Amino acid sequence: MLVLDELDRGLIHALHVDARAPFTLVADVLGSSTQTVVRRYRRLYAQAGLRVVALPTPGSSGTHQWFVRLTAATRSAHDIALALARRPDTSWVRLTSGGTEIVAIIHTAPAGPDAHALLLRDIPRTAGITAVSAHYLLHTYLGGPTAWRGRVDALDADQEARLRAATGRADTSNPADPATSDAPAHLLTDADRLLVSALREDARLSYAELAAATGTTASTAARRLAELRARGALFFDVDIDPGLLGVTVSSLLWMQVAPAHLDAVATALAGHDELAVVAATTGPTNLVAHALCRDAEALHHYLTRRVAWDAVTRIETAPVLRTYKAAATLRAG
């Protein structure tokens, strides 16, 4: 199994700071050569599932997001999860709870005759599914543009500042709360969608490659991307197998929190190093979190000592057995 060293971790952290930072800059910040950094990137891509992708923010894409939990027979769960992962309107497809539950995020249009076709027509007609629970995602407290801290613990503040200063990027480690922002979301145009579609496959494509994918010029692609980044219409995500970062236990935590305490609890959870995602949803459980822990004992310690609050009236822990799709990329196998 591949073992990450300090340079690998520094490269991953640097890509979180600026996904499109030139390798020459990354190498300078890490105190290495450009050739070595490029070689490490290619190795992580081939052996560790490293992917750097761009995703539109929900407000800019004009879509809604749903956490969907499907209960299926063990013999059919794999095929159903794989079919969901292959769809362009899904992300984060996982098999949990002993191999009988599939959890996925489904992106739907806000209106139209086929807006909820997957939820209302396709899933109910799928053989092997015995139960469906859909939870509308109301607000994300941790996740998306905010990286899990286990992936961003290699660089110091000065190194991060050098990366941002050289590329003119702002610090997005604590993004503004969109729920309280007065600025309207920038709705993607057809030209924007072509650009984002290309970046969804590989956010490090050159401007010449982006121009070829969108039928424009390199200067036009560069200008459009800069505008989208400035308007907060998209964000970058870095995906890598968490097992390489010392994680052996991955679990979804479905929580029931008293509504009066929901915001305070979610905000506090968003500061926990063990969590990669914290989001408020509709449904009988109104808060979902994704825990990444060193081992089962560490998860037990977290649940019994760090989340044992009176406001959290119920926690359902669903161990993740397999990830079929991450932010936008299918997992091999």
MOHUSUL-V819934 format. One record per residue. N is the residue number from 1. RES is the residue in one letter. BURIAL is 1 if it has 24 or more other C-alpha atoms within 12 Angstrom, else 0. D_CENTER is the distance of its C-alpha to the mean C-alpha in Angstrom with 1 decimal. Layout:
N_RES_BURIAL_D_CENTER / N_RES_BURIAL_D_CENTER
This chain:
1_M_0_24.1 / 2_L_0_22.7 / 3_V_0_23.0 / 4_L_1_21.1 / 5_D_0_23.5 / 6_E_0_23.4 / 7_L_1_23.1 / 8_D_1_20.1 / 9_R_1_18.3 / 10_G_1_19.5 / 11_L_1_18.3 / 12_I_1_14.7 / 13_H_1_15.1 / 14_A_1_16.8 / 15_L_1_14.1 / 16_H_1_11.8 / 17_V_1_14.8 / 18_D_1_15.5 / 19_A_1_13.8 / 20_R_1_17.2 / 21_A_1_19.6 / 22_P_1_22.6 / 23_F_1_23.1 / 24_T_0_26.5 / 25_L_1_25.1 / 26_V_1_22.6 / 27_A_1_25.6 / 28_D_1_27.8 / 29_V_1_25.5 / 30_L_1_25.1 / 31_G_0_28.8 / 32_S_0_28.7 / 33_S_0_29.7 / 34_T_0_27.8 / 35_Q_0_28.9 / 36_T_0_27.6 / 37_V_1_24.1 / 38_V_0_23.9 / 39_R_0_25.1 / 40_R_1_22.6 / 41_Y_1_19.7 / 42_R_0_21.3 / 43_R_0_21.8 / 44_L_1_18.2 / 45_Y_0_17.2 / 46_A_0_19.9 / 47_Q_0_19.9 / 48_A_1_16.6 / 49_G_1_14.2 / 50_L_1_13.0 / 51_R_1_11.3 / 52_V_1_10.7 / 53_V_1_9.6 / 54_A_1_10.1 / 55_L_1_9.0 / 56_P_1_11.5 / 57_T_1_11.4 / 58_P_1_12.7 / 59_G_1_16.0 / 60_S_1_16.5 / 61_S_1_15.7 / 62_G_0_17.9 / 63_T_1_16.0 / 64_H_1_15.5 / 65_Q_1_12.7 / 66_W_1_14.1 / 67_F_1_13.2 / 68_V_1_15.9 / 69_R_1_17.7 / 70_L_1_20.2 / 71_T_1_23.1 / 72_A_1_24.7 / 73_A_1_27.5 / 74_T_0_26.6 / 75_R_0_28.2 / 76_S_0_26.2 / 77_A_1_22.7 / 78_H_1_21.7 / 79_D_0_22.9 / 80_I_1_21.3 / 81_A_1_17.8 / 82_L_1_18.4 / 83_A_1_19.7 / 84_L_1_16.8 / 85_A_1_14.4 / 86_R_1_16.8 / 87_R_1_16.6 / 88_P_0_15.1 / 89_D_1_14.3 / 90_T_1_11.9 / 91_S_1_8.5 / 92_W_1_7.5 / 93_V_1_11.2 / 94_R_1_12.8 / 95_L_1_16.4 / 96_T_1_17.6 / 97_S_1_20.9 / 98_G_0_23.4 / 99_G_1_22.2 / 100_T_1_23.2 / 101_E_1_20.1 / 102_I_1_17.2 / 103_V_1_14.1 / 104_A_1_12.0 / 105_I_1_10.5 / 106_I_1_13.1 / 107_H_1_13.5 / 108_T_1_17.2 / 109_A_0_19.7 / 110_P_0_21.3 / 111_A_0_24.8 / 112_G_0_26.8 / 113_P_0_28.5 / 114_D_0_25.5 / 115_A_0_22.8 / 116_H_1_22.2 / 117_A_0_23.9 / 118_L_1_21.3 / 119_L_1_21.5 / 120_L_0_25.2 / 121_R_0_26.7 / 122_D_0_24.8 / 123_I_1_23.4 / 124_P_0_26.6 / 125_R_0_28.6 / 126_T_1_26.8 / 127_A_0_29.1 / 128_G_1_28.1 / 129_I_1_25.9 / 130_T_0_27.8 / 131_A_0_25.6 / 132_V_1_22.9 / 133_S_1_21.2 / 134_A_1_19.0 / 135_H_1_17.4 / 136_Y_1_16.7 / 137_L_1_13.8 / 138_L_1_15.9 / 139_H_1_14.1 / 140_T_1_11.0 / 141_Y_1_12.4 / 142_L_1_9.7 / 143_G_1_6.0 / 144_G_1_4.8 / 145_P_1_7.7 / 146_T_1_8.7 / 147_A_1_8.2 / 148_W_1_9.3 / 149_R_1_13.0 / 150_G_1_13.7 / 151_R_1_12.4 / 152_V_1_14.2 / 153_D_1_17.7 / 154_A_1_19.7 / 155_L_1_20.8 / 156_D_0_23.2 / 157_A_0_23.4 / 158_D_0_25.9 / 159_Q_1_23.8 / 160_E_1_20.9 / 161_A_0_23.5 / 162_R_1_25.0 / 163_L_1_21.9 / 164_R_1_21.4 / 165_A_0_25.1 / 166_A_0_25.6 / 167_T_0_23.1 / 168_G_0_23.6 / 169_R_0_20.1 / 170_A_0_19.8 / 171_D_0_18.2 / 172_T_1_14.9 / 173_S_1_14.2 / 174_N_0_15.6 / 175_P_0_14.9 / 176_A_0_17.6 / 177_D_0_17.3 / 178_P_0_17.3 / 179_A_0_19.3 / 180_T_0_22.1 / 181_S_0_22.0 / 182_D_0_25.0 / 183_A_0_23.7 / 184_P_0_23.0 / 185_A_0_19.8 / 186_H_0_20.6 / 187_L_0_20.7 / 188_L_1_19.9 / 189_T_0_23.1 / 190_D_0_23.7 / 191_A_0_23.9 / 192_D_1_20.6 / 193_R_1_19.0 / 194_L_1_20.6 / 195_L_1_19.2 / 196_V_1_15.6 / 197_S_1_16.1 / 198_A_1_17.4 / 199_L_1_14.7 / 200_R_1_12.1 / 201_E_1_14.0 / 202_D_1_14.6 / 203_A_1_13.9 / 204_R_1_16.9 / 205_L_1_19.5 / 206_S_0_22.7 / 207_Y_1_24.1 / 208_A_0_26.8 / 209_E_0_24.3 / 210_L_1_22.5 / 211_A_1_26.1 / 212_A_0_27.0 / 213_A_1_24.0 / 214_T_1_24.7 / 215_G_0_28.5 / 216_T_0_28.9 / 217_T_0_29.9 / 218_A_0_28.0 / 219_S_0_29.0 / 220_T_0_27.9 / 221_A_1_24.4 / 222_A_1_24.2 / 223_R_0_25.5 / 224_R_1_23.1 / 225_L_1_20.0 / 226_A_0_21.5 / 227_E_0_22.1 / 228_L_1_18.7 / 229_R_1_17.3 / 230_A_0_20.2 / 231_R_0_19.7 / 232_G_1_16.0 / 233_A_1_15.5 / 234_L_1_12.4 / 235_F_1_9.9 / 236_F_1_8.9 / 237_D_1_6.1 / 238_V_1_7.8 / 239_D_1_7.6 / 240_I_1_10.7 / 241_D_1_12.5 / 242_P_1_12.5 / 243_G_1_16.2 / 244_L_1_17.2 / 245_L_1_16.3 / 246_G_0_18.7 / 247_V_1_16.6 / 248_T_0_18.7 / 249_V_1_17.8 / 250_S_1_14.4 / 251_S_1_15.0 / 252_L_1_13.9 / 253_L_1_16.2 / 254_W_1_17.6 / 255_M_1_19.8 / 256_Q_1_22.7 / 257_V_1_23.5 / 258_A_0_26.6 / 259_P_0_25.7 / 260_A_0_27.7 / 261_H_0_25.5 / 262_L_1_22.1 / 263_D_1_21.0 / 264_A_0_22.7 / 265_V_1_21.1 / 266_A_1_17.5 / 267_T_1_18.2 / 268_A_0_19.7 / 269_L_1_17.0 / 270_A_1_14.4 / 271_G_1_16.8 / 272_H_1_16.8 / 273_D_1_15.8 / 274_E_1_15.3 / 275_L_1_12.3 / 276_A_1_8.6 / 277_V_1_8.1 / 278_V_1_11.2 / 279_A_1_12.0 / 280_A_1_15.4 / 281_T_1_16.4 / 282_T_1_19.8 / 283_G_0_21.7 / 284_P_0_23.8 / 285_T_1_20.9 / 286_N_1_19.5 / 287_L_1_16.7 / 288_V_1_13.9 / 289_A_1_12.4 / 290_H_1_10.8 / 291_A_1_13.4 / 292_L_1_13.6 / 293_C_1_17.3 / 294_R_1_19.9 / 295_D_0_22.0 / 296_A_0_23.2 / 297_E_0_25.5 / 298_A_0_22.9 / 299_L_1_21.0 / 300_H_0_24.4 / 301_H_0_25.2 / 302_Y_1_22.0 / 303_L_1_22.7 / 304_T_0_26.4 / 305_R_0_26.7 / 306_R_0_23.7 / 307_V_1_22.8 / 308_A_0_26.4 / 309_W_1_26.9 / 310_D_0_29.4 / 311_A_0_27.1 / 312_V_1_24.7 / 313_T_0_27.1 / 314_R_0_25.1 / 315_I_1_22.3 / 316_E_0_21.5 / 317_T_1_19.8 / 318_A_1_18.3 / 319_P_1_17.9 / 320_V_1_15.3 / 321_L_1_17.7 / 322_R_1_15.8 / 323_T_1_12.4 / 324_Y_1_13.4 / 325_K_1_10.3 / 326_A_1_6.8 / 327_A_1_4.7 / 328_A_1_8.3 / 329_T_1_10.5 / 330_L_1_13.0 / 331_R_1_13.8 / 332_A_0_17.5 / 333_G_0_20.0
